[in-house]
Amino acid sequence: MEHPENKEEYKGLTVNQGVEQPAVVNPYLKLRKKPKRRQLSANEYVEGIVKGDITVLSQAVTLVESVRPEHQTLAQEVLEKCLPYTGNSIRVGISGVPGAGKSTSIDVFGLHVLEQYGGKLAVLAIDPSSERSKGSILGDKTRMEKLSIHPDSFIRPSPTAGSLGGVARKTRETIFLCEAAGFDKIFVETVGVGQSETAVHSMVDFFLLIQLAGTGDELQGIKRGIMEMADGIVINKADGNNIEKAKLAATHFRNALHLFPAPESGWLPQVLTYSGFYGIGIKEIWDMVYKYITFVKANGYFQHRRNEQSKFWMYETINEHLRDNFYNDDTIARILPKQEEEVLSGKVTSFSAARKLLDIYFGNMK
């Protein structure tokens, strides 16, 4: 291509043509296709998981999280075969307002329980997905610097991908896989205060609520429903100039807990203060957790709670499958847009449209 600078009006300025550059890709280089990884059988998954193979465990968790029907069939077979090796862990749900220091606290908590009690720890973190891009950062490992490199820990973040219920069920199934792999301590971190707490509460033995002091009305930040689920409340960042505020917040929480009905477990939730950053008060928190586990195992509530959770997830799974089956029905998929149009145009009510769709669906089932 001729340079415009070489024209007569730019006399005195000369630009050479330059050297033709070679192709970016070497024409003599033969690209090799990446070999497709062989799909393990259910028995191979189970064998690897029971041996404590982290690679196989990670692949099994990915299988459980997959939405492909063939993967789900295989995942359920793996879970069934892992069932005899499950149930031997302490499951702790950890929740709190955004910015309360959940991930940093888990890093400190995890190191403490591994050093003091031994065993193996799995951390299952539910990470919120963007409503716009549907993506998740999955950055919990970056905030658990020490725990993420510990040889006896396993950290697995999972995106909500717009469906908290589905992720919660898959998290419960992941708990079973981790237990089968020999993890005797399971932490489940939630996305924050809200719907996720109810889901996580339904799969753990102890529900720990992390709160901050000095952020205004402490009791306003946590609603009654969340506080009633908590088996223990801890006030983070009780250090420096914030110690007195943390103690005052703890007093407010203790007073509020006395106003609630007695928990079914018979355990009165304790309120403690600590500093995750400086590692102050960590021992007292885990003394409380283990004291609670001993207490509920002695009065039979531990097994009762697990039985109730199993029953809850059976019904949740039924509801999920019914919903999926409804929307995947060919007839429903064909007439649903028309019913939606009629609702938007005001020809029918939302309730009558829903009733019509359900009648057609159940009519097809006969």
N, C-alpha and C positions, 0 to 999 in steps of 0.2 A: 504493500500500500504506500502510495507516494505521500510524503509529508507536506502539508500546506506551507510549512516554514521555508521550503525550497523554492517557493514562487518568487517572481521577479521583485515584488514589493518588499520581500524580506531579504534582499540581497545583502551578503555579508554574514548571514547566519546559515550555516549548513548543518543538517542533521542526517547522520548516516542511517542506512536502512536497518542496521543491527544484524544479529546472528539468529538464524532460525532455531528455535528451541526444540529439543527432542520431546517425544510423547511422555506424558506423566507416568504412564504404566509401561513397564518393560514388555514389548511384544513377545519376547521369548519366555516370559514367565507364565507358567501354567498354574492357574489358580485351582487349588484343591478344595473340593467341597468338604465342609465340616461334617464328620461322620455323625449320623443321628444317634442320640443316646438310646440305648436299649431300654424298653419299659420293663421294670422289675415286676415279678409276679407278686401276688399277695403274700405268699409264704416267704419270699425273699425280703419283702418289706418288713415283715414281722420279725424275721430272724435278725436283720440288721438293727432294728429298733431295740429289741430285747438285749442285744449285745452292747447297746449304748453308742452305736455308730451315728455321730452327729450328721454326717452327710446324708445317710439314709433317712434319718429323722426329719431333716429339712425337706427332703424330697417328698416324704409322706405328708408333711404339713402343706406343701404346695399342692399336692394331690387333693387334700381335703378342701383347700380353698378354691380349687378349680370349679368352674360352672359347667364344664363339659359332662354330659350324661355318662359317658363311658368311664371318665375319671371318678365321678361320684359313686358309680357301682363298685369300682375297685377300692375306693376309699372306705366304703361301708364294710366291705369284706375284711380289709385290714383292721378296721376298728373292732369288728366282732372278734377277730382272732387275738387282738391285743387286750381285750376286756379282762381276761383272768389275771393280767399283770398290773391292773390299775387299782386305784383307791388307796394307795399307801403313802399319800403325801398330805402335807398341810397346805391348803389353798388360801391365799390371802389376797383380797381385793383392795386396791389402793386408789383412792379418789381424792378429789379436791378441786377448788376453784382454779381457773387458769392462772399460772404464775405462782402457784403455791409452792412450787419446788418439788413436784412429784418425781420427776426423773432423777434429779440430783439426790433426793432422799432415797430412792430405790437403790442407787449406786452405793450409798452408805449402808443402808439396811442389808443389802445383799452381801456385802463384804463382812458385815458383823455376823450374820447367821452362818455363813460359810466358815468363818474363823472360830466361832464359838461352839457351833453345833455340828460342823462337818457336813457330809452329804453333798448333794448336787442341787443347784437352783436353776429354774427356768423362769424367765420373765416374758410374759406375753403382753405386748402393748398394743392397744387399739388406737390407731392414728386417724384423725379426721381427714376426709377427702374434700377437695375443693368442689363446690357446687357448680362452678363454671367449667373448669378443665377436667374434673373428675380425678385429678392426680393427688398424690400424697407425698409429703416430704420423707416420711419414715425415718426421721432423724433422731429417734430416741437413743440409739447407740452412741451418738456423738456426745450426749449428756450423761452417759454412763461409762465414762472413760476407763475406770479401774475394773468394773464388773465385766465390760465387754471383752477384756483380754484375760479374764480369769479362766483357768482350765476347767473348772467345775461349774461354769455358768453357761446358759444358752439363752440368748435374747432374740425374740422374734416379734417384730412389729407387723401389724396387719392393717390395711386400709379399710375404712368403713365403706368406701365406694358407693355412698348413698344409701346403703342398706345396713343399718345398725343391727337389726334382728338377725340377719343372715350371718354377719360377722360374729355376733355373740354366740350363735350356735356352733360356728366353726371354731371359735375360741374354746368352747367347752370340749369339742372333739379333739382339739390340739392338746388340751390338758390331759386327756386319756393317753395320747401318744407319748407325751413327755413322762407321764408316770410309768408307762411301760418301758421307757428308756432308762429308768432308774432315777429320775428326778424326784426327790422326796420333799421338795419345797417349790411351790408354784406361786409367783406373783402375777396378778392380772391388773395392769394399769388402765384406767379409763380415760376417755377423751376430755372429761371435765364434768361439772355438775349438770345433771339433766337426765335424759332418758337412759343413757348408757349405764347409770348407776343401778337401776332396777335390774337390767340384764346381767350385770356383773355380780350383783348381790345373789342372784339365783344360781351361781356356779362356784361360790367360794365358801370357806368355813368361817373366815374372820374378815369383816369389812372395816377397813381402816380409813378414816376420813381426815385429810390434811387441810388445815385452815390457817389463815394468816391473821395477825393482830395489827391494829393500827390502821385499818383500811375503812374506818367509818363504823357503822353499826354492824358488829360481828354477826349478830343473829340474823340480820337481814340477808347476808350473803348465802346462808344455807337454810333452805326451807324445812319445814317440819318433817316431810316425808323422807328426806335424805338423812336427817338426824336420827330418825327412828330406826333406820336401817343400820346405822353405825354401831359396831361393837366396841369401838374405841375412837376417840377424837384426839388428834395431836395438833398443837399449835407450833408451826415452823417459824424459823428465823428469830428464836428467843435468844438473842445475843446483843451485845453492845447496849445502845440506848433503848433497844426494843424489849428488854427483859421485863420491865414493869408492865408494859402494854400487853405482853404475852400472858403474864400472870393474871391480869385483869380480864382478858378475853377468856381464859380458862375458867375463871370464876363465873363469868356470864353463862358459859356453856354448861357448867355443872348445875347451876341454878335452873337452867332451861330443861335439862334432862330430868330433873325431879318432877317436872310438871307432866311428863309423858307417862302413859301406862307402862307398867312393868313389862319388860321384854319376855317373850315366850320361853327363852332360854333360862330365865331366872338370873341372868348376869346383869349387873348394873354397869353400863358403859363408863369407862374411866376417861378422864381428860388430862392429858399430859402436855408439857412444853418441851421443845428440843430445838437444836440448831443443826440442820442437815449439812450446812457449809462447814461448820467447825466440829461436827461429830459429837455434840454435847447432848446427853439424855437419850442416846440410842439404846443403851442396855435396858433402861427402864421400860421403853416401848416394847421390846421383845420379851422381857419378863412378863409384861401384861398379856401379850399374845399367847405365850405358852401357858400362862396361868389360866387363860380363858379356855384353851383347848383341853387342858386337864379337867377343868370344871364341867364342860359340856359333855366330855366323854364319860365322866363319872355319873352324871344324871340322865344319860341316854339321849340328850338333845342332839349331839353330834351326828349320830346315825339317823335320827329322825329328820334332821335338816337335809341330809344328803338324799334320803328317800323322797322327801318332798320336792327337791330339786330335780331328781330323775323323772318324777311324775310331771312336773311343770314342763320339762323339755320334751317329753313325749307329746303333750298337747300342742306345744309350740311347733313341733315338727309336723304334726297333722295339719295344723292351720296353714303352715307355709306350703305344704304340698298341695293342699286344696286350692289355695290362691294361685299357685303356679299352673296347676292343671286347668283352672278356669280360664286364665288368660291365654294359655296355649291351645285351647280348644278351637278348631277350625271355624265352626259356626259362630262362636262368640267373636273371634277375630274379624270375621266378615261383617257382622251387624253392629259391632261396638261403635265404629265411627258414625254410623247413621243415628244411633241413639244419643251419641254425644252432641251431634248437630241439633237434634230435636230439643235437647235440654238447653243448649245455648240460645236457641231461637225462642224459647219460652213455650213451646208446644206441649211439653210434658215436664213434670217435676223430676228432680234427681232421684227421688225415692221410687216413683213409678217406673222410671227407666231401669233402675237397678233391679227392681222386682221382676220386670219383664225379662231381663237378661238372665237372671237366676232361674226363672221358670223354664226358659228355653234350655239352659244348661242342664238342669236336673231332668228335664224331659228327654234330653238326648242320652242321659245316663241309663234310662229305663230300658 
